[in-house]
Amino acid sequence: MYDVILSFITAFTLTYLAIPSIINVAKAKHIYDMPDDSGRRSHDSPIPRLGGIAIFAGVVLSVTVWTPFNVFADLQYILAALVVIFLIGFRDDIQPISPKYKLLGQVLAAAIIVFKAHIRLTSLYGILGVYEIPFIPSVALSMFTIIVIINAFNLIDGINGLSGSITVLITLTIGIWFLLIGRLEIAVLAFSLAASVIAFLYYNVTPARIIMGDTGALLNGLVCSILTIKFIELNRGLTNSPYSLKAVPAVAVGILILPLFDTLRVFTMRIARGRSPLVADRNHIHHLLIDAGLSHMQATGVLVCVNALFIFMVLYLQNIGTFNLLVLILGIASLLSGMLFLIAKKRRLIA
């Protein structure tokens, strides 16, 4: 338990102290996130990037110092995957690279996690009648899940405080569960990221002095994908534990509902309109809230509260079955986003 507390303090302190220097360097080198004419960027003036460097430093130092390697021998491979994602995100923040190369980096990081760290999904818990997953489909599903979650966190990083706040909510939720079942080595990873992002958020709330950039967003997504897969898999061995959960895949989706659903929604809309799902636009849920008249921090607060309500809902309704719970989650999320779309559309017409 003390390792988890010390990891939190270490990560928070390093990130908090590092960001002012990073802001100065970003300004000196003119490394800014610039507003554009499309309105997709939700700020009106240049903001220094590279906040993800401080998050990366806080997480890596904290995890390296406080994780008991004797019970987490595969930690070196997780750190290797974090380095790969850091390099891809940092390169994109300095000088944008094509989505193809970013995807290749994500595939490499996912392969390290699956093949070397042995973190992969091995069961569908009865979804569509499937329980145990053969090795090759398991590898494919696990890598796909990791890449989807990485990009989902990157896609919601569009307004002040949102991606960081959602990351904190998710990592603390899953991290507390790891503490309850005695898996302190995984809890250290969760709480280290939560602490680093909390320190970052001090500088990211409106008026934002820095944004995390792809360096931070991709890192958040990778760590959350690791935590999510471990959350799903470790439940299988908790048959007699009071902390064993039912409908675990659906519960995991509920915990990550905002990044996952927003990605699914936006990609579906782009494909339906005959556009590439990788072409950026201004149809994310946080954009709709801004168009509906909310400020950055108001929109962030609403979305964090909604995500938290989904977490409480899936924990309370876990007994209704995985498939039923998934349908309920997606149905409610679709209804809420549809209502928001109509409100935003009406306000745009009035304006």
Contacts in CASP RR format, 6 or more apart in sequence:
PFRMAT RR
TARGET T0000
AUTHOR 0000-0000-0000
METHOD contacts of the structure
MODEL  1
MYDVILSFITAFTLTYLAIPSIINVAKAKHIYDMPDDSGRRSHDSPIPRL
GGIAIFAGVVLSVTVWTPFNVFADLQYILAALVVIFLIGFRDDIQPISPK
YKLLGQVLAAAIIVFKAHIRLTSLYGILGVYEIPFIPSVALSMFTIIVII
NAFNLIDGINGLSGSITVLITLTIGIWFLLIGRLEIAVLAFSLAASVIAF
LYYNVTPARIIMGDTGALLNGLVCSILTIKFIELNRGLTNSPYSLKAVPA
VAVGILILPLFDTLRVFTMRIARGRSPLVADRNHIHHLLIDAGLSHMQAT
GVLVCVNALFIFMVLYLQNIGTFNLLVLILGIASLLSGMLFLIAKKRRLI
A
1 179 0 8 1.000
1 184 0 8 1.000
3 66 0 8 1.000
3 67 0 8 1.000
3 68 0 8 1.000
3 184 0 8 1.000
3 188 0 8 1.000
4 66 0 8 1.000
4 179 0 8 1.000
4 184 0 8 1.000
4 187 0 8 1.000
4 188 0 8 1.000
4 191 0 8 1.000
6 65 0 8 1.000
6 66 0 8 1.000
7 62 0 8 1.000
7 63 0 8 1.000
7 65 0 8 1.000
7 66 0 8 1.000
7 67 0 8 1.000
7 188 0 8 1.000
7 191 0 8 1.000
7 192 0 8 1.000
7 195 0 8 1.000
8 62 0 8 1.000
8 191 0 8 1.000
8 192 0 8 1.000
8 194 0 8 1.000
8 195 0 8 1.000
9 195 0 8 1.000
10 58 0 8 1.000
10 61 0 8 1.000
10 62 0 8 1.000
10 65 0 8 1.000
10 66 0 8 1.000
10 192 0 8 1.000
10 195 0 8 1.000
11 58 0 8 1.000
11 59 0 8 1.000
11 61 0 8 1.000
11 62 0 8 1.000
11 191 0 8 1.000
11 192 0 8 1.000
11 193 0 8 1.000
11 195 0 8 1.000
11 196 0 8 1.000
11 199 0 8 1.000
12 195 0 8 1.000
12 196 0 8 1.000
12 198 0 8 1.000
12 199 0 8 1.000
13 199 0 8 1.000
14 54 0 8 1.000
14 57 0 8 1.000
14 58 0 8 1.000
14 61 0 8 1.000
14 62 0 8 1.000
14 196 0 8 1.000
15 54 0 8 1.000
15 55 0 8 1.000
15 57 0 8 1.000
15 58 0 8 1.000
15 195 0 8 1.000
15 196 0 8 1.000
15 197 0 8 1.000
15 199 0 8 1.000
15 200 0 8 1.000
16 199 0 8 1.000
16 202 0 8 1.000
18 53 0 8 1.000
18 54 0 8 1.000
18 57 0 8 1.000
18 58 0 8 1.000
19 51 0 8 1.000
19 54 0 8 1.000
19 199 0 8 1.000
19 200 0 8 1.000
19 203 0 8 1.000
19 210 0 8 1.000
22 48 0 8 1.000
22 50 0 8 1.000
22 51 0 8 1.000
22 53 0 8 1.000
22 54 0 8 1.000
22 210 0 8 1.000
23 48 0 8 1.000
23 203 0 8 1.000
23 209 0 8 1.000
23 210 0 8 1.000
25 31 0 8 1.000
25 50 0 8 1.000
26 32 0 8 1.000
26 48 0 8 1.000
26 49 0 8 1.000
26 50 0 8 1.000
26 210 0 8 1.000
27 48 0 8 1.000
31 48 0 8 1.000
31 49 0 8 1.000
31 50 0 8 1.000
31 93 0 8 1.000
31 94 0 8 1.000
32 46 0 8 1.000
32 47 0 8 1.000
32 48 0 8 1.000
32 49 0 8 1.000
33 41 0 8 1.000
33 43 0 8 1.000
33 46 0 8 1.000
33 47 0 8 1.000
33 48 0 8 1.000
33 49 0 8 1.000
33 211 0 8 1.000
33 213 0 8 1.000
34 41 0 8 1.000
34 46 0 8 1.000
35 41 0 8 1.000
35 43 0 8 1.000
35 44 0 8 1.000
35 45 0 8 1.000
35 46 0 8 1.000
38 282 0 8 1.000
39 282 0 8 1.000
40 280 0 8 1.000
40 281 0 8 1.000
40 282 0 8 1.000
40 287 0 8 1.000
41 158 0 8 1.000
42 158 0 8 1.000
42 159 0 8 1.000
42 160 0 8 1.000
42 286 0 8 1.000
42 287 0 8 1.000
42 290 0 8 1.000
42 296 0 8 1.000
43 160 0 8 1.000
43 208 0 8 1.000
47 208 0 8 1.000
47 209 0 8 1.000
47 210 0 8 1.000
47 211 0 8 1.000
48 209 0 8 1.000
48 210 0 8 1.000
48 211 0 8 1.000
49 93 0 8 1.000
49 210 0 8 1.000
49 211 0 8 1.000
49 213 0 8 1.000
49 215 0 8 1.000
50 90 0 8 1.000
50 93 0 8 1.000
50 210 0 8 1.000
50 213 0 8 1.000
50 215 0 8 1.000
51 200 0 8 1.000
51 203 0 8 1.000
51 210 0 8 1.000
51 211 0 8 1.000
51 212 0 8 1.000
51 213 0 8 1.000
51 215 0 8 1.000
51 216 0 8 1.000
52 200 0 8 1.000
52 212 0 8 1.000
52 213 0 8 1.000
52 215 0 8 1.000
52 216 0 8 1.000
52 219 0 8 1.000
53 90 0 8 1.000
53 215 0 8 1.000
54 196 0 8 1.000
54 199 0 8 1.000
54 200 0 8 1.000
55 193 0 8 1.000
55 196 0 8 1.000
55 197 0 8 1.000
55 200 0 8 1.000
55 212 0 8 1.000
55 215 0 8 1.000
55 216 0 8 1.000
55 219 0 8 1.000
55 220 0 8 1.000
56 82 0 8 1.000
56 86 0 8 1.000
56 215 0 8 1.000
56 216 0 8 1.000
56 219 0 8 1.000
58 192 0 8 1.000
58 195 0 8 1.000
58 196 0 8 1.000
59 82 0 8 1.000
59 189 0 8 1.000
59 192 0 8 1.000
59 193 0 8 1.000
59 196 0 8 1.000
59 219 0 8 1.000
59 223 0 8 1.000
60 79 0 8 1.000
60 82 0 8 1.000
62 188 0 8 1.000
62 192 0 8 1.000
62 195 0 8 1.000
62 196 0 8 1.000
63 75 0 8 1.000
63 78 0 8 1.000
63 79 0 8 1.000
63 188 0 8 1.000
63 189 0 8 1.000
63 192 0 8 1.000
64 79 0 8 1.000
66 188 0 8 1.000
66 192 0 8 1.000
67 75 0 8 1.000
67 185 0 8 1.000
67 188 0 8 1.000
67 189 0 8 1.000
68 184 0 8 1.000
68 185 0 8 1.000
69 75 0 8 1.000
71 185 0 8 1.000
72 185 0 8 1.000
72 186 0 8 1.000
74 116 0 8 1.000
74 117 0 8 1.000
74 118 0 8 1.000
74 119 0 8 1.000
75 185 0 8 1.000
77 112 0 8 1.000
77 113 0 8 1.000
77 116 0 8 1.000
77 117 0 8 1.000
78 113 0 8 1.000
78 117 0 8 1.000
78 119 0 8 1.000
78 189 0 8 1.000
78 226 0 8 1.000
80 112 0 8 1.000
80 116 0 8 1.000
81 109 0 8 1.000
81 110 0 8 1.000
81 112 0 8 1.000
81 113 0 8 1.000
81 117 0 8 1.000
81 222 0 8 1.000
82 109 0 8 1.000
82 219 0 8 1.000
82 222 0 8 1.000
82 223 0 8 1.000
84 105 0 8 1.000
84 108 0 8 1.000
84 109 0 8 1.000
84 112 0 8 1.000
85 105 0 8 1.000
85 106 0 8 1.000
85 109 0 8 1.000
85 150 0 8 1.000
85 218 0 8 1.000
85 219 0 8 1.000
85 222 0 8 1.000
86 215 0 8 1.000
86 218 0 8 1.000
86 219 0 8 1.000
88 97 0 8 1.000
88 101 0 8 1.000
88 102 0 8 1.000
88 105 0 8 1.000
88 106 0 8 1.000
88 109 0 8 1.000
88 214 0 8 1.000
88 218 0 8 1.000
89 102 0 8 1.000
89 213 0 8 1.000
89 214 0 8 1.000
89 215 0 8 1.000
89 216 0 8 1.000
89 218 0 8 1.000
90 214 0 8 1.000
90 215 0 8 1.000
91 97 0 8 1.000
92 102 0 8 1.000
92 214 0 8 1.000
92 215 0 8 1.000
93 213 0 8 1.000
93 214 0 8 1.000
93 215 0 8 1.000
99 278 0 8 1.000
102 214 0 8 1.000
103 147 0 8 1.000
106 146 0 8 1.000
106 147 0 8 1.000
106 150 0 8 1.000
106 151 0 8 1.000
106 218 0 8 1.000
107 143 0 8 1.000
107 147 0 8 1.000
109 146 0 8 1.000
109 150 0 8 1.000
109 222 0 8 1.000
110 142 0 8 1.000
110 143 0 8 1.000
110 146 0 8 1.000
110 147 0 8 1.000
110 150 0 8 1.000
111 143 0 8 1.000
113 119 0 8 1.000
113 120 0 8 1.000
113 142 0 8 1.000
113 146 0 8 1.000
113 222 0 8 1.000
113 225 0 8 1.000
113 226 0 8 1.000
114 120 0 8 1.000
114 139 0 8 1.000
114 142 0 8 1.000
114 143 0 8 1.000
114 146 0 8 1.000
115 139 0 8 1.000
117 226 0 8 1.000
119 142 0 8 1.000
119 226 0 8 1.000
119 229 0 8 1.000
119 230 0 8 1.000
119 233 0 8 1.000
120 138 0 8 1.000
120 139 0 8 1.000
120 141 0 8 1.000
120 142 0 8 1.000
120 229 0 8 1.000
120 233 0 8 1.000
121 133 0 8 1.000
121 138 0 8 1.000
121 141 0 8 1.000
121 142 0 8 1.000
121 145 0 8 1.000
121 229 0 8 1.000
121 232 0 8 1.000
121 233 0 8 1.000
122 132 0 8 1.000
122 133 0 8 1.000
122 138 0 8 1.000
122 233 0 8 1.000
122 236 0 8 1.000
123 131 0 8 1.000
123 132 0 8 1.000
123 133 0 8 1.000
123 233 0 8 1.000
123 236 0 8 1.000
124 130 0 8 1.000
124 131 0 8 1.000
124 133 0 8 1.000
124 249 0 8 1.000
125 131 0 8 1.000
125 247 0 8 1.000
125 248 0 8 1.000
125 249 0 8 1.000
125 322 0 8 1.000
126 322 0 8 1.000
127 249 0 8 1.000
127 322 0 8 1.000
127 323 0 8 1.000
127 326 0 8 1.000
133 141 0 8 1.000
142 229 0 8 1.000
145 225 0 8 1.000
145 228 0 8 1.000
145 229 0 8 1.000
146 222 0 8 1.000
146 225 0 8 1.000
146 226 0 8 1.000
146 229 0 8 1.000
148 260 0 8 1.000
148 263 0 8 1.000
149 221 0 8 1.000
149 222 0 8 1.000
149 224 0 8 1.000
149 225 0 8 1.000
149 228 0 8 1.000
149 256 0 8 1.000
149 259 0 8 1.000
149 260 0 8 1.000
150 218 0 8 1.000
150 221 0 8 1.000
150 222 0 8 1.000
150 225 0 8 1.000
151 263 0 8 1.000
152 221 0 8 1.000
152 256 0 8 1.000
152 259 0 8 1.000
152 260 0 8 1.000
152 262 0 8 1.000
152 263 0 8 1.000
153 163 0 8 1.000
153 166 0 8 1.000
153 167 0 8 1.000
153 217 0 8 1.000
153 218 0 8 1.000
153 220 0 8 1.000
153 221 0 8 1.000
153 224 0 8 1.000
153 259 0 8 1.000
154 214 0 8 1.000
154 217 0 8 1.000
154 218 0 8 1.000
154 221 0 8 1.000
155 259 0 8 1.000
155 262 0 8 1.000
155 263 0 8 1.000
155 266 0 8 1.000
155 284 0 8 1.000
156 162 0 8 1.000
156 163 0 8 1.000
156 166 0 8 1.000
156 258 0 8 1.000
156 259 0 8 1.000
156 262 0 8 1.000
156 284 0 8 1.000
156 286 0 8 1.000
157 163 0 8 1.000
157 164 0 8 1.000
157 211 0 8 1.000
157 212 0 8 1.000
157 213 0 8 1.000
157 217 0 8 1.000
158 284 0 8 1.000
158 286 0 8 1.000
158 287 0 8 1.000
159 286 0 8 1.000
159 290 0 8 1.000
159 296 0 8 1.000
159 299 0 8 1.000
159 300 0 8 1.000
160 204 0 8 1.000
160 205 0 8 1.000
160 206 0 8 1.000
160 208 0 8 1.000
160 211 0 8 1.000
160 296 0 8 1.000
160 297 0 8 1.000
160 300 0 8 1.000
161 201 0 8 1.000
161 204 0 8 1.000
161 205 0 8 1.000
161 208 0 8 1.000
161 296 0 8 1.000
161 297 0 8 1.000
161 300 0 8 1.000
162 286 0 8 1.000
162 296 0 8 1.000
162 299 0 8 1.000
162 300 0 8 1.000
162 303 0 8 1.000
162 304 0 8 1.000
163 212 0 8 1.000
163 217 0 8 1.000
163 220 0 8 1.000
164 197 0 8 1.000
164 200 0 8 1.000
164 201 0 8 1.000
164 204 0 8 1.000
164 212 0 8 1.000
164 220 0 8 1.000
165 201 0 8 1.000
165 300 0 8 1.000
165 301 0 8 1.000
165 304 0 8 1.000
166 258 0 8 1.000
166 259 0 8 1.000
166 303 0 8 1.000
166 304 0 8 1.000
166 307 0 8 1.000
167 193 0 8 1.000
167 194 0 8 1.000
167 197 0 8 1.000
167 220 0 8 1.000
167 221 0 8 1.000
167 224 0 8 1.000
168 194 0 8 1.000
168 197 0 8 1.000
168 198 0 8 1.000
168 201 0 8 1.000
169 304 0 8 1.000
169 307 0 8 1.000
169 308 0 8 1.000
169 311 0 8 1.000
170 224 0 8 1.000
170 227 0 8 1.000
170 255 0 8 1.000
170 256 0 8 1.000
170 307 0 8 1.000
171 190 0 8 1.000
171 191 0 8 1.000
171 193 0 8 1.000
171 194 0 8 1.000
171 197 0 8 1.000
171 223 0 8 1.000
171 224 0 8 1.000
171 227 0 8 1.000
172 190 0 8 1.000
172 191 0 8 1.000
172 194 0 8 1.000
173 255 0 8 1.000
173 311 0 8 1.000
174 190 0 8 1.000
174 227 0 8 1.000
174 228 0 8 1.000
174 231 0 8 1.000
174 255 0 8 1.000
175 186 0 8 1.000
175 187 0 8 1.000
175 190 0 8 1.000
175 191 0 8 1.000
175 194 0 8 1.000
175 227 0 8 1.000
177 231 0 8 1.000
177 243 0 8 1.000
178 184 0 8 1.000
178 186 0 8 1.000
178 187 0 8 1.000
178 190 0 8 1.000
178 227 0 8 1.000
178 230 0 8 1.000
178 231 0 8 1.000
178 234 0 8 1.000
179 187 0 8 1.000
180 243 0 8 1.000
181 234 0 8 1.000
181 238 0 8 1.000
181 241 0 8 1.000
181 243 0 8 1.000
183 230 0 8 1.000
183 234 0 8 1.000
186 227 0 8 1.000
186 230 0 8 1.000
189 223 0 8 1.000
189 226 0 8 1.000
189 227 0 8 1.000
190 223 0 8 1.000
190 227 0 8 1.000
193 219 0 8 1.000
193 220 0 8 1.000
193 223 0 8 1.000
193 224 0 8 1.000
197 220 0 8 1.000
200 210 0 8 1.000
200 212 0 8 1.000
203 209 0 8 1.000
203 210 0 8 1.000
204 210 0 8 1.000
204 211 0 8 1.000
204 212 0 8 1.000
205 297 0 8 1.000
206 295 0 8 1.000
206 296 0 8 1.000
206 297 0 8 1.000
208 296 0 8 1.000
212 220 0 8 1.000
221 259 0 8 1.000
224 256 0 8 1.000
228 252 0 8 1.000
228 255 0 8 1.000
228 256 0 8 1.000
231 248 0 8 1.000
231 252 0 8 1.000
231 255 0 8 1.000
232 248 0 8 1.000
232 249 0 8 1.000
232 252 0 8 1.000
235 244 0 8 1.000
235 245 0 8 1.000
235 248 0 8 1.000
237 244 0 8 1.000
238 244 0 8 1.000
245 251 0 8 1.000
245 315 0 8 1.000
245 318 0 8 1.000
246 318 0 8 1.000
246 319 0 8 1.000
246 321 0 8 1.000
247 314 0 8 1.000
247 318 0 8 1.000
247 319 0 8 1.000
247 320 0 8 1.000
247 321 0 8 1.000
247 322 0 8 1.000
247 325 0 8 1.000
248 322 0 8 1.000
249 322 0 8 1.000
249 326 0 8 1.000
250 314 0 8 1.000
250 318 0 8 1.000
250 321 0 8 1.000
250 322 0 8 1.000
250 323 0 8 1.000
250 325 0 8 1.000
250 326 0 8 1.000
250 329 0 8 1.000
251 314 0 8 1.000
251 315 0 8 1.000
251 318 0 8 1.000
251 325 0 8 1.000
253 260 0 8 1.000
253 314 0 8 1.000
253 326 0 8 1.000
253 329 0 8 1.000
254 260 0 8 1.000
254 310 0 8 1.000
254 311 0 8 1.000
254 313 0 8 1.000
254 314 0 8 1.000
254 329 0 8 1.000
255 310 0 8 1.000
255 311 0 8 1.000
255 314 0 8 1.000
257 307 0 8 1.000
257 310 0 8 1.000
257 329 0 8 1.000
257 333 0 8 1.000
258 285 0 8 1.000
258 303 0 8 1.000
258 306 0 8 1.000
258 307 0 8 1.000
258 310 0 8 1.000
261 330 0 8 1.000
261 333 0 8 1.000
261 337 0 8 1.000
262 284 0 8 1.000
262 285 0 8 1.000
262 286 0 8 1.000
265 285 0 8 1.000
265 334 0 8 1.000
265 337 0 8 1.000
266 277 0 8 1.000
266 281 0 8 1.000
266 283 0 8 1.000
266 284 0 8 1.000
267 277 0 8 1.000
269 283 0 8 1.000
270 276 0 8 1.000
270 277 0 8 1.000
270 279 0 8 1.000
270 281 0 8 1.000
270 283 0 8 1.000
271 277 0 8 1.000
275 281 0 8 1.000
285 303 0 8 1.000
285 337 0 8 1.000
285 340 0 8 1.000
286 299 0 8 1.000
286 300 0 8 1.000
286 303 0 8 1.000
288 337 0 8 1.000
288 340 0 8 1.000
288 341 0 8 1.000
288 343 0 8 1.000
288 344 0 8 1.000
289 298 0 8 1.000
289 299 0 8 1.000
289 302 0 8 1.000
289 303 0 8 1.000
289 340 0 8 1.000
289 344 0 8 1.000
290 296 0 8 1.000
290 299 0 8 1.000
291 344 0 8 1.000
291 347 0 8 1.000
291 348 0 8 1.000
292 340 0 8 1.000
292 343 0 8 1.000
292 344 0 8 1.000
292 347 0 8 1.000
293 347 0 8 1.000
294 302 0 8 1.000
306 336 0 8 1.000
310 329 0 8 1.000
310 332 0 8 1.000
310 333 0 8 1.000
313 329 0 8 1.000
313 332 0 8 1.000
314 325 0 8 1.000
314 329 0 8 1.000
317 325 0 8 1.000
317 328 0 8 1.000
318 325 0 8 1.000
320 328 0 8 1.000
END
